[in-house]
Amino acid sequence: MQDVPEYVIWTLKVVAVFGGLIATAAIMSLAERKVSAWMQYRYGPNRVGPFGLFQPLADGIKFIFKEELIPAGANKFMFRLAPALAAIPSMMTIAVIPMGTTAVVDGRAIPLSIAQIDIGAMYLVAIGSLSIYGMILGGWASNSKYSLLGGLRASAQVISYELTLLLSILCVVALSGSLDLTKIVESQQHVKDWNIFTPMGVIAFINFTIASFAETNRHPFDFAECEPELVGGFHTEYSAMRFALYFIGEYCAMTVMSCLNATLFFGGPSVPFLPEAHWALGMLAFFVKAGLFLFLFLWVRWTLPRFRFDQLMRLGWKVMLPIALFNLLVTGAWIAFAADA
Amino acid sequence: MVVLQRKELTLAERMYLPEVLRGLSITFSKFFEKPMTRLYPEEPLPTNEVTRGQPRLVVKDDGNIACVSCGMCEIACPAYAITIDGGETDRPIEREPVRFEIDMLRCILCGFCEEACPKDAIFMSDELELAGFSRESLVYGIEQLKRPKSELQKRIDYVYRLNKRWRRAP
């Protein structure tokens, strides 16, 4: 193990994380339908394989073989580019999330995140919000009024909630004293140190969760693809695999947000009451935490009705932004005056 | 003029978050309940004698059908689904169909043939499923329409009971 070159380990990590993310997106597409079915006294997909487990596979094959339509007036280059632009940023952001502490295999220490950069949180926010370009471009390039409206709404919404999201992350960064996600995790080794157990952390957590729903265009804030008003929103004109790519992007963004939520507020791979636990157990704890947040995404989607667009804007600018700002102020004051005392 | 009196919302309701949690708890409580959906091909629909399925020819205990090819059902059929060619037989009833076809794609399961039949030869069964690879394969002849009397007994009894109600007292 000691003489395995560094790049092999890197490649293995990248393949594992990327494959895992895509697999999660596939499982989420099945889980979404299963969860909705269970909440509505139904069975959900159960024909393909045991309990319908191979449904994502069948969907994938179907999407690949379907005919792809491009509207006559569409900007063909942008139309083809947009889904990739929407999907790639959320796949890139998973790189900085520490899936565990440090794995020790044959005496060799392997950090369990692809990239350990000093400004992980900032990188994540900066790259993560790029995926909105995919939606705007897709909406604009489709040459359809519904798509354009969907894209516009998505951009307005993401800009509004990006602020709250950032300010909530800043709270955690201030509490932990580092932008490095690995350091943020290290500062929450014990359960009592988890950021959720500080008063500022609770408010930041609620703000972050709500803003992450808006960021990923999920219910109750899915105005970008608001079916009753906009047919399909920005992806109205998309078909076949490009349509699927938008959804892979959405599910990947959900996964990253769930991972980030677990990392920032619930100690990431820290196992409750076992601060010195084995790294594999830590990884499992991390996946369980992230999985619970993924379930929350689905749970909320099948419970709450959609907001109205003006309500969304009012909530974002008049309620959540002031709360987030005030929370950051309190956090700063607490660190300056109370933390050392 | 109707003045709509809107309910004053309490503070908790206006804060929205407690109500969100209440909604989430409601959906979660439904999570583990038994589904109401029927898994159709594995769990067939429940039928009883009132079910008006596809018409079938009753095979009597002696192995023959009761049809005398009178053509009453052919005339009664509103969808022109029934075609009958009559022929002779040595049995006491003297006439029997040489060809009795029901086009199942035309049949609307109305039950008029059952009502029209003077010889209790045709009854509605509880068979509802119909599938085939060609239109021709779904034009059923005598052999495909035959059903033993025991299978249709419940329906026969039901029709007798029903008709008795309509009959005027002597």
Interface residues (C-beta under 8 A of the other chain):
Chain A: A37 W38 M39 Q40 Y41 R42 Y43 N46 I206 W299 V300 W302 T303 L304
Chain B: L17 V20 G23 L24 I26 T27 F28 K30 F31 F32 E33 K34 P35 M36 T37 L39
